[in-house]
Amino acid sequence: MKCVKCESKAVFLDPCLCKEHFIKNFEKKVADTIKQFSLVKKDDKIVVACSGGKDSTTILYLLKKFHGNVTALAIDEGIAGYRNETLVDLKNFCKLHKVKLQVVSFENKFGSKLDFMLKDGGNPCTVCGTFRRFLLNKHSKEYNKIATGHNMDDEAQAVLMNLTKANTDLLGHSVPITLPVKGFTQKIKPLYFCLEKEIAAYALLMGFDVGFTECPYIDRAYRQKIRDELNQYEQEHKGTKKNILLKHLDVLKNLKFEKREFQHCNKCGEPSKHTVCKTCQLAENIKSNLVK
């Protein structure tokens, strides 16, 4: 099958594009999202939350190309046979592209690796998500923006998850750029309108040395159930994921969210809705269970 823009062989079928035109089309989509939602300003200092996977590596590369002033920040949760391997890929990529990299670990901050924290059970996504968000925010304060590799699949899943769990107060987080809140680094998601399969194709065509393995805890995640159902619906009704996000953004214009007021956690000093933040509460509970 030929490319719809030239006579070359297509390497991507939806739409049919050759390597050159697919790369140009993909990069333009990301650049257009950045421009449309004013994700990046000229003097912004940007840190990219990186895992070593295809999504965060792709946005790290593109922000370096488009903006220049970027740093990579990786969180080592301590997942054997997974995170240690992706971090090798990330370190090699950052060295090759001359990007500064900072790695922060659960073990150094919370005293244990995630695998050890979960040895007696527990929800891996709750523990990992809480601690990751805490460390990303704590170590990004010197930057104007923190970019993540969240893509269209991720965000459509998040919208449905928050609706099915009645977490309507979290719907405002599934946006290309979060509102500025004192104490929190503003988040941007330049891959907001890019499908996961497009990002995978881009990473392969660009020759990024990244693995395509999933977190070993994915089978215990609620997100997987939503993901599988949404993928099936997308296959039967093309454009479903994009339609979810477009309608979501449209609805958000007419919704009013309560202004979030934060105090400071008595233990760590980070922003919190309570005298002791969720991160410190969870860390204490895990520590107590491990001692028993």
C-alpha positions as CSV (number, residue, x, y, z in Angstrom):
1,M,0.0,0.0,0.0
2,K,1.3,3.4,-0.9
3,C,1.5,6.6,1.1
4,V,-1.4,9.0,0.5
5,K,1.0,11.9,0.1
6,C,3.6,10.3,-2.2
7,E,4.5,7.2,-4.1
8,S,6.5,5.6,-1.3
9,K,5.5,2.5,0.6
10,A,3.2,3.1,3.6
11,V,4.6,2.1,7.0
12,F,1.5,3.2,8.9
13,L,-2.0,2.4,7.7
14,D,-4.3,4.8,9.5
15,P,-3.8,7.0,7.6
16,C,-1.5,5.4,5.0
17,L,1.8,7.3,5.3
18,C,5.4,6.5,4.5
19,K,8.1,6.9,7.1
20,E,8.9,10.5,6.2
21,H,5.3,11.7,6.1
22,F,4.3,9.8,9.2
23,I,7.1,11.4,11.2
24,K,6.2,14.9,9.9
25,N,2.5,14.3,10.6
26,F,3.1,13.0,14.1
27,E,5.5,15.9,15.1
28,K,3.1,18.4,13.7
29,K,0.2,17.0,15.8
30,V,2.3,17.4,18.9
31,A,3.5,20.9,17.9
32,D,-0.1,21.9,17.2
33,T,-1.3,20.6,20.6
34,I,1.5,22.6,22.3
35,K,0.5,25.7,20.4
36,Q,-3.3,25.3,20.8
37,F,-3.2,25.0,24.5
38,S,-0.2,27.2,25.1
39,L,1.7,24.4,26.9
40,V,5.1,25.9,26.6
41,K,6.4,29.5,26.9
42,K,9.7,30.7,25.5
43,D,11.5,31.0,28.8
44,D,10.0,27.9,30.5
45,K,12.3,25.6,32.3
46,I,10.7,22.1,31.7
47,V,11.3,18.9,33.4
48,V,10.0,15.7,31.8
49,A,8.8,12.8,33.9
50,C,10.6,9.9,32.3
51,S,10.3,6.1,32.7
52,G,12.5,4.9,29.8
53,G,9.4,3.8,27.9
54,K,8.1,4.9,24.5
55,D,5.8,7.7,25.6
56,S,8.0,9.7,27.9
57,T,11.1,9.1,25.7
58,T,9.2,10.4,22.7
59,I,8.0,13.6,24.5
60,L,11.5,14.1,26.0
61,Y,13.0,14.0,22.5
62,L,10.3,16.3,21.0
63,L,10.5,18.9,23.7
64,K,14.3,18.9,23.4
65,K,13.8,19.4,19.6
66,F,11.1,22.1,19.9
67,H,12.1,23.9,23.0
68,G,15.7,22.9,23.9
69,N,15.7,23.6,27.7
70,V,14.6,20.3,29.2
71,T,15.7,18.0,32.0
72,A,14.6,14.4,32.6
73,L,13.4,13.2,36.0
74,A,12.9,9.5,36.6
75,I,11.4,7.7,39.6
76,D,12.8,4.3,40.4
77,E,9.9,2.6,42.2
78,G,11.9,-0.6,42.7
79,I,10.2,-3.1,40.4
80,A,12.6,-5.9,39.7
81,G,13.1,-6.9,36.1
82,Y,11.2,-3.9,34.9
83,R,12.1,-0.4,36.1
84,N,15.8,-1.3,36.4
85,E,15.8,-2.2,32.7
86,T,13.9,0.8,31.5
87,L,16.2,3.1,33.4
88,V,19.2,1.7,31.5
89,D,17.5,2.6,28.3
90,L,16.7,6.1,29.6
91,K,20.2,6.7,30.8
92,N,21.6,5.7,27.4
93,F,19.1,8.0,25.6
94,C,19.9,11.0,27.8
95,K,23.6,10.5,27.3
96,L,23.2,10.2,23.5
97,H,21.0,13.3,23.3
98,K,22.9,15.3,26.0
99,V,19.9,15.6,28.4
100,K,20.5,16.0,32.1
101,L,18.9,13.2,34.1
102,Q,18.0,13.0,37.8
103,V,16.8,9.6,39.3
104,V,15.0,9.5,42.6
105,S,14.1,6.2,44.2
106,F,11.4,4.9,46.6
107,E,14.0,3.1,48.5
108,N,16.0,6.3,49.3
109,K,12.9,8.3,50.2
110,F,10.6,5.8,51.8
111,G,13.0,3.1,52.9
112,S,11.8,0.3,50.7
113,K,11.4,-0.7,47.1
114,L,7.8,-1.1,45.8
115,D,8.2,-4.9,45.5
116,F,9.0,-5.1,49.2
117,M,6.2,-2.8,50.2
118,L,3.7,-5.1,48.4
119,K,5.1,-8.4,49.8
120,D,2.0,-8.8,52.1
121,G,-0.5,-7.4,49.6
122,G,-1.8,-4.0,49.0
123,N,-2.9,-2.1,45.9
124,P,0.2,-1.5,43.8
125,C,-1.3,1.4,41.8
126,T,-2.4,3.2,44.9
127,V,1.0,2.9,46.5
128,C,3.0,3.6,43.4
129,G,0.8,6.5,42.2
130,T,0.8,8.3,45.5
131,F,4.5,8.1,46.0
132,R,5.4,8.8,42.4
133,R,3.2,12.0,42.3
134,F,4.8,13.1,45.6
135,L,8.4,12.7,44.3
136,L,7.7,14.2,40.9
137,N,6.2,17.3,42.5
138,K,8.9,17.6,45.2
139,H,11.7,17.4,42.7
140,S,10.3,19.6,40.0
141,K,9.8,22.8,42.0
142,E,12.7,24.6,40.3
143,Y,10.9,24.2,37.0
144,N,7.9,26.0,35.4
145,K,6.3,22.9,33.9
146,I,6.5,19.2,34.3
147,A,5.7,17.3,31.1
148,T,4.4,13.8,31.2
149,G,4.0,11.2,28.4
150,H,0.2,10.7,28.9
151,N,-1.4,10.0,25.6
152,M,-5.0,9.8,24.2
153,D,-5.5,6.3,25.4
154,D,-4.3,7.2,29.0
155,E,-6.5,10.3,29.2
156,A,-9.7,8.6,27.8
157,Q,-9.2,5.8,30.2
158,A,-8.7,8.3,33.1
159,V,-12.0,10.1,32.2
160,L,-14.0,6.8,32.2
161,M,-12.3,5.6,35.4
162,N,-13.1,8.8,37.3
163,L,-16.7,8.7,36.1
164,T,-17.2,5.0,37.0
165,K,-15.7,5.6,40.4
166,A,-17.6,8.9,40.9
167,N,-14.3,10.8,41.3
168,T,-15.7,13.8,39.6
169,D,-13.4,16.1,41.4
170,L,-10.5,14.5,39.5
171,L,-12.0,15.1,36.0
172,G,-10.2,18.5,35.8
173,H,-6.9,16.7,35.9
174,S,-7.4,15.0,32.5
175,V,-6.5,18.0,30.5
176,P,-3.6,19.1,28.3
177,I,-2.4,21.6,30.9
178,T,-3.4,21.8,34.6
179,L,-4.4,25.0,36.3
180,P,-1.7,26.6,38.3
181,V,-2.0,25.7,42.0
182,K,0.4,27.0,44.7
183,G,2.8,24.4,45.8
184,F,2.4,22.2,42.7
185,T,4.4,22.2,39.4
186,Q,2.0,22.8,36.5
187,K,1.7,19.7,34.4
188,I,1.5,19.6,30.6
189,K,0.7,16.6,28.3
190,P,1.8,17.3,24.7
191,L,0.8,13.8,23.6
192,Y,-2.8,14.4,24.7
193,F,-4.2,13.8,21.2
194,C,-1.8,11.0,20.1
195,L,-2.9,7.4,20.2
196,E,-0.6,4.9,21.9
197,K,-0.1,3.0,18.6
198,E,1.0,6.2,16.9
199,I,3.6,6.8,19.6
200,A,4.8,3.2,19.4
201,A,5.2,3.6,15.6
202,Y,7.1,6.9,16.0
203,A,9.5,5.4,18.6
204,L,10.2,2.5,16.3
205,L,10.7,4.6,13.2
206,M,13.0,7.0,15.1
207,G,15.1,4.1,16.3
208,F,14.6,4.9,20.0
209,D,16.1,2.1,22.0
210,V,13.2,1.4,24.4
211,G,11.4,-1.7,25.5
212,F,7.7,-2.2,25.1
213,T,7.1,-4.2,28.2
214,E,4.3,-3.4,30.7
215,C,4.5,-3.1,34.4
216,P,4.2,-6.5,36.0
217,Y,1.5,-5.2,38.3
218,I,-0.8,-4.3,35.4
219,D,-3.0,-7.4,36.0
220,R,-4.0,-6.0,39.4
221,A,-4.9,-2.6,38.0
222,Y,-8.5,-1.4,37.6
223,R,-7.3,0.6,34.6
224,Q,-6.6,-2.5,32.6
225,K,-10.3,-3.5,32.6
226,I,-11.2,0.0,31.3
227,R,-8.4,-0.1,28.8
228,D,-9.5,-3.4,27.3
229,E,-13.1,-2.4,27.0
230,L,-12.2,1.0,25.5
231,N,-9.8,-0.6,23.0
232,Q,-12.6,-3.0,21.9
233,Y,-15.0,-0.1,21.5
234,E,-12.4,1.9,19.5
235,Q,-11.9,-1.0,17.2
236,E,-15.7,-1.2,16.5
237,H,-16.3,2.6,16.5
238,K,-13.2,4.4,15.2
239,G,-12.6,7.8,16.9
240,T,-14.2,6.9,20.2
241,K,-11.2,7.9,22.3
242,K,-10.8,11.2,20.6
243,N,-14.5,11.9,20.9
244,I,-14.4,11.2,24.7
245,L,-11.6,13.7,25.2
246,L,-13.2,16.4,22.9
247,K,-16.5,16.1,24.7
248,H,-14.7,16.0,28.1
249,L,-12.9,19.3,27.4
250,D,-16.1,20.8,26.1
251,V,-18.0,19.8,29.2
252,L,-15.2,21.1,31.5
253,K,-15.8,24.6,30.2
254,N,-19.2,24.7,31.9
255,L,-18.2,23.0,35.2
256,K,-17.1,24.7,38.3
257,F,-14.7,23.0,40.6
258,E,-14.1,24.1,44.2
259,K,-10.9,26.0,44.6
260,R,-8.4,23.6,46.2
261,E,-7.0,25.0,49.4
262,F,-3.9,23.4,50.8
263,Q,-2.0,23.6,54.0
264,H,1.4,22.1,54.7
265,C,1.9,18.6,56.0
266,N,3.2,18.5,59.5
267,K,5.7,15.8,58.7
268,C,7.1,16.5,55.2
269,G,6.1,20.2,54.7
270,E,4.5,19.5,51.3
271,P,1.1,20.8,50.3
272,S,-1.8,18.8,51.8
273,K,-5.5,18.9,52.5
274,H,-4.9,17.6,55.9
275,T,-2.4,18.1,58.8
276,V,-0.6,14.9,57.6
277,C,-0.6,14.3,53.8
278,K,-1.7,11.1,52.1
279,T,1.9,10.2,51.2
280,C,3.1,10.4,54.8
281,Q,0.0,8.5,56.1
282,L,0.6,5.7,53.5
283,A,4.3,5.5,54.2
284,E,3.6,5.2,57.9
285,N,1.0,2.4,57.3
286,I,3.4,0.5,55.1
287,K,6.2,0.8,57.6
288,S,4.0,-0.5,60.4
289,N,2.8,-3.5,58.3
290,L,6.4,-4.4,57.3
291,V,7.5,-4.3,61.0
292,K,4.8,-6.7,62.1
